Amino acid sequence: MDEVTKTTLRWTWIAIYRQTGVLIHNRPTLIHQMTFGYFILNKIIVFLLSKFFIRGWGNPENIKRLFEFRKIVSDREKCQSLVDSQHKVFIDKEEDHKHYKILNGHFQSPFAYHLPGLVPVESETAYFQVLLPKQWNWGNGLKPMVVQLAGTGDHFFWRRRMLMGKPLMKEWNIGSIILENPFYGLRKPKDQKLSCLHNVSDIFVMGGCLILESLVLFHWCERNGLGPLGVTGVSMGGHMASLAASSWPKPVVLVPCLSWSTASSVFTRGVMSGAIDWSLLESQYYSNQIYNEILDMVLQSPANSDCAFDAGKQFAQNYSRHMGANLEVPSSAHSIPPSNDQRLTKAVEETFNFKLSGLSGIVLPESWKRLGSVSVSTPLRKMLQPFLTEQVKGMEKAKARQQAMEFMRGIMDEFTHIANYSRPVDSSCIVIVTANDDAYVPREGCTDLRQLWPQSEIRYVSTGHVAAYVLHHEIFRRAVKDAFDRIIANHYT
């Protein structure tokens, strides 16, 4: 078990211990929290020991298709033409309970129609579950419904049903629609292991599907007299909810929990970055020139001219300096040919100059400083060559890793940065819940959501990402209820 796993488990259990110490007299709640805590910790271990994107970036041509489609989906007016307001939705099963009903249904994902070949066959059909109270007490015929989108690893419906759906009905008389994510649960490709998406591009396919599928469910609610409408999710589900809300042409409740303005920090600086096979991504990036073309498309996108993130501009400058001949990374596992005198000489100079600069106050023989120009035939050069080869390999490996991470940051910002999408119609109906010490979704260096949604409210949970998920769903539910109060006060009275 590596240090990241140990640290995560240690701090998660500390948080659970502190919380359960307060609830020690409430035995049912204590048992529930501890049981759920064990379940989540098991998921964390599996997650941290798994590898994401085991097949790499994905087909470069598909990424280019997704790039062009993103421009349409992110424009609210254009996005409306992608989903028919009468899109067929099928109810397969109805369960009758004392105070509520559960409906199970499906429909074809509009995304699969617009971008054929990008969605796995198993994910083309969207499955959902509806929780409907039998009695509504909001007055004026209002029947508030919230669409719940899944976070990483949240397969099937039961978890969101138990932690959000049923309590929302019992506490606040709010109905839910729980949508299965593409690549998860009933929609998981047969050859996919657990939640480990095969390609980086699968994240963008998932997001595109969920945006259009949320619109299908919003239209279905309106046809059935349900509303006002909302969308929420935790972690990745919260970010997907933010994208979905941006595409609905009417006021909508939005409650993103434990997410932020872009997914780029999640995959380059958060805990999840440790579950990525960066060596594979590096080798693919340098083996195919088309990724440079994709980068150019991202940087030349009109959306980037006035969007709120600066990361693209920074790495654009870096790439313009280092692309092509100025950045020579060997394709054969970063090996250094013995005959490459120039590179070895430069490595000698850099290595010894660095060491000399660190020895202030010590007078060294002048001959030591001339080691960089030593002849390749000298015994000293032969003796140093293995060491220098390792030094050069290490420097180039670090540079290659940095370039791959910058490319990841660039395309993640392009596809997931909230600034690239339309602002929800009424941002006062947005309540953001975030954790103060979130190592999974780093906020430092990212655009503040309040800059993008000026009238929104942000609420902080004084804990980390995992502990917030385990212990604080009541805060998420309260935020949903308060957001519905606002939309009703602003638009339904």
N, C-alpha and C positions, 0 to 999 in steps of 0.2 A: 504494500500500500504506500503510495507516494505521499509527499508532504502536503500537497494540495488536498488530497482526500482526508488525511489525518486532521488537518486544520479545519476543514469544513465540518467534519463530524464532531470535533471537539466543541466548536463554537455553536453548532446547532443544539447539541445536548445541553450546553450551558444555558442557552436561551430557553429551552424546554423546561429545564430544572427551575429556572427563575420564575417562569410563568406558572408552573404547576405548584410551586411553593405557595403562591397566592391562592390557588384553587384547591388546596389539599383537602378541604372539608367537603368539597363537591365531588364525591367519588365517581359518579358516572362521567362527569366531564373530564376528570383526571384520567380515567381509564381510556376514554375515547381519544384524548390528546396523545397519550403515550402510545396507544396502538397505532394511531395515524402517524405518530413520530417515527416509530419503527419502520412503517411502510415507506415513508418519505426517505429515511436514511438509506434504506435498501436501494431505493431508486437512485439516490445520489451516487452510491458506490458503483452501481451498474453504469450510470451516466459517465462518471469520471474515468472508468476503465474502458469505455467504448471509444471508437473513433468515428468522427463525422467526415463526410465528403470523401469516402474511400475510393471513389472513382474520379475525383478531381473537380475541376471547374464546371464541367459539363460541355456539351457540344458548343463550340464557339459560334456557329451559325444560329443555334437556338438562342444563345445569349443576345445576339444582335436582333433577332426577332422580338425577344422580350423587351429589349431597349426601346424599339419603335412602339410597341404596344403600351409600354409604360406611359409614354407621352399622351396617349388617348385616355387611358384609365385615370390618370391623375388630373385630367381636366373634367370637372364635374358635368359640364354641359355635353361634352362629347361622350362621356361614359354612359349617359342615359340611353343612348342609341344601342348600347351593347346588350341590354336586358329588356325583354318584352314585359310590359306590366302584367300581361296575362300568361306569363311563363307557366307551363304545366307543372303542378305540384301534386304528388300522389300520397294519400294517407293509407298506409298499409295495415295499421293495427290501432285499436283504441282500447285503452284500459280504463275502467271506471272505478274510482275510489270514493271514499265517503265525502271528502271535501274538494276533490280535484279530479281532473282527467289527465291521462298521459296519451299522447298521440305519437306514433312512430311513422315517419314518412321518408320519401326520397324524391329527387328530381335530377335531371341531367344538368351538369355544370355548364353554364354558358361559355366559360373559358375554353373548354375542350372544343367547342364549335368554332370559336374565333381563332384559336391557335392549335389546329389539329396536329397530333404527333408529339406534343410537349407534355401532355398529361398522361400518366400511366393508365392503362385500361381499367385497373382496379379503382382508380380515383375519379374516373369520369362521372360516376354517379354519386351525387351528394346525399348523405343520410343525416337525418335530424330527428330530434325528440322534442315534443312540446309539452310543457306543464301548464295546464289551464285551471285556475280556480273556478269552482262552480258558482260562487257568489262574488261579485265585485262591489266594493264599498267606497269607491273613489268619487261617486257622484257624477252627474251630467253624462252618464253613460260611458265614462272613461274606463278603459281596460288596458292599463300599461303593460307592455311586453318588452323584454330585453333579450337580445340575441347574445348568447355566450360563445366566445371563441376559445379554442384550447391553447394552453401553454405547451412548452416542450415536454414531450412524453405523456401527455394527457390523452390516452386512447379511450374510445368508447364514451359513454354518457354518464356512467355512474358517479364519477368523482364530482363533476360539476352539478349533477342532480342533487347529491347529498350535501355538498358544501355551500352551494349558492341557490340552486333552483327551489328546493323544498323550503329552506329557511326564508327565502324571499316571499314565497306564497304565504307561509305561516305568520311571519312578522309584519309584512307590509302589503300583502295582497297584490303582489306583482308576479305576472306570468313570465315564463322563460321559454326560449327556443335554443336548444343545445345542438350546435352544428358540429358534425365530425370533420376534423381537418383532413384535407388531402394528405396522403402518405401515412395516415394514422388509422388504427382500429379497423373498421369495416372497409376502409379505403387504402389499406396498406398494401403496397406491391408484394407479391409472393416472395421475391428474392431479397427483400429488405429486412435487415436485422433490427429488431426493436424500433427505436425512434431515429436511427442513424441514417439520415438522408444520404443518398449516394453522391450527389453532385451539389456544388454551391448553387447552381442555377435552380435546383429544386425548391430552394427557399423562395425564389421569385415566382415560380409557378404556383407554389402554395399561396403566396400573398395575392396574386392575381385571381386565383380561384375564389378565395374567401371574400374579396371585395365584391365580385359579381354575384356570388351565391348569397351574400348578405342582402344585396338589393332584391334578389328573388324572394327572400323571406320577408323583407319589408313590404313588398308588393302583395304578397300572400296575406300578410296581416291586415293590410288596408282593405283587401277584398272581403275579408271576413269580419270587418268591423272592430278590429283590435287596434289599440293605440291610446296614448302616445307611444312612440317607439324608442328603443335604446339599444346600445351595443356595449358590451364589456368583455374583459378578458384579463388574465393574469400572466405576467411575463411576456412571452412571445404572443400570447393571446391578446394582451393589452395593446401591443403595437399593431397587430392585425386589426383590432377594433378601431384604432385611430385611423387607419387607412380606409376602412369600410365607411366610417362616419363621414369622411371627407367627400364621398361620392354620392351621398343622398341629398336630393335637392330641397329638402325641407328640414326644419329644426329637428334635431335628434339628440337624445341623451347619449353621452359618451363618458365612460368611466374606465380609463386605462390604469391598470394596477401593476406596479413593479415593472414598468417599461419607461422608455424615454423617447427622445426625438429622432434617434437613428439606431439601426442595428449594427452599424460599423464598429462601435466600441465593444459590443458583445463578442464579436468574432475576432477582434484584434487585441483587446486588452482585458476582457473579462475572463472569468474562470473557464468559460466554454472554449476559449482559444487554445487551451491545453488539450482539448479532445480532438483537435484538427491535425490531419496528417500534412504538415507544412512541407515536408520533403517532396511529397507527391505533387503538391500545388506548385512548388518552385520549379520542378523539372518540366511540368506541363507548360508553365508560363513561358519558359525560355525555349521550349522546343517548337513553338508555334507562333509565327509572326502575327497571326490574326488577333491575338490578344492585344497587341499594340494598337491595332485598328479599333478594337472595342474601346480601349482607353481614350483614343482620339475622339470617338463618338461621345463618350461621357463628358470629356472636357469641353467639347464644342457645343454641347447641348444648350439651347437658349435658356432652358430652365436653370442652368447654373449661373447665368449672368447676374441674376438678382436674388438667388436663394440665400438662405441664412447660414449655410455652412461654409467654412473656409478651408476645410481639409483638401478638397479637390484642387483649389488654387495652389496650395502648398506642394502637393505631390506632382502637380502639373509641371511646376518649375523644376523639381527634382528629376522627373522623367525626361524632360527636354534636355537636361544636361547629361544624363547617364545612359539614355537609350542608344542602341546601335553600337558603333565601334568604340565609343567611350566607356562602355561597360562590357568587358570581355569575361563572360562566365563560361567556362568549358562545359560542354554537354556531357562529357564522360565522367560523371561523379566528381567534378572539380579537380581532376588530376592535373599536375603541373609537369609538362614535358621537361626532361633534364637539359635539353638543348636551349631552353628559353633563357638566354643569358640576361637579357634586358630585365625581365620580370624578377629573376633571382637577385640581380644586382640592386634593383630598387628595393626589394624586400630586405636585403642586408642593410641598406642605408636607413630605411624606415625603422627597422628593428633596433639598430645600434644607436641611431640618433635619439630614439625614444628613451633608451636606457641611459644614454649620456645625459639627456635633459633632466632625468630624474635624480641624478647624482650631484646635486648642487654643492659647491664648496670643495669638491674633490678634483684635483688636477690629474688628468689622464694623459698618457702618452699620445702624441700626435698620430703615431702609427695606428692606434686603435680606431681613430676617427676615419682612417682611410680604408677600413675593411670593405666598405661598399664598392670600391673599385678593384678589389683583389682579383687576380687572374683566375679564371675557371680551372686552370690546371694545377693550382697550388694545393697542397695537402689540406690547408686550413679550409679552403672552399669546399673540398670534398667532405671534410668532417662536418661542416655546418649545413650541408645541403639537406639532409633528412629533416633537421630542425626547421630550416627555412621553408621547406616544402609544406610542413605541417602548419607553419605560421600563415603562409599564403592561403592554404586551403581553409584555415579557420576564418581569415579575413573575408575571403570570397563567399564562404558559406553564410557568414553573418550578413554580408551585403545582399546575397540572393534572398535570404529570409526577409530582410527589410523590404526589398522590392516586391516580393509576393504579398507581404502584409499591406503595403501601400496600394497594390492593385485590389486586394480584398476590400480595403477601406473605401477605395474609389467606387467600385461597383455597388457596394452595400449602401453607400450614401446615395448613389444615383437611384437605386430601386426602393430604398426604405426611408430615406430622410423625409420627415413630415413636411419640410419646406418645399418639397417638390410636388406636393399635392394641394388641392383646393382646401381652403379653410372651411370647417363646418359652418353651416348657415348661422347658428347662434352659439358662440363660444361660451356664453354664460351658462350653458347647460352641460358644461364639461367639468367633472371633478376628477382630478388626478391624485392617485395614491402612490407614494414612492417610499422606499426604505432608505434611511439615513446612511447605512453602511452596506450598500449593495455592491458586492464584488462580481456579481454576474452581469449587471447592467451598469457599467461605470458612467457617471454623468459628467465628470470633469472633462473639459475641452469640447463638450457637445452643446449645441444650441439649447437654451432654456425653453421649455415648452410654453412658458408664459409669454415669451416674445412672439411666438407663433399664434397663440390663442390668448389674446390680451385679457379677455373677460373670464377666463377659466380660474378655478380654484385648485390649489395644490395642498395636499395633506401628507404629512410625514409620519412614518412609523419608525420608532426608535429601535431598530434592529436591522438584521441583514436580510438578504433575499429569501433564503430558505426558511429562516425562523418566521418571517412575515407570512410566508405561504402556509406554514404549519399552524400558526397561532392566531392569525388576525383576519380571518375571513369575515368576521362580524364587522370590521372596519370597511371592508370592500362592499359589503351589503348595505351598510349605512350610507355610503357614498352614492350607491345606486338610488336608494330611496330619496336622498336629498336632491339629486339631480332631476329626478322625476317631479319633485315638488316645484323646482324652478321652471321646468318646461311647461308645467301646467299653469303656473302663475303668469308666465310670460306669453303663452300662446293659446290657452284653453279656458280663459276666464273672461 
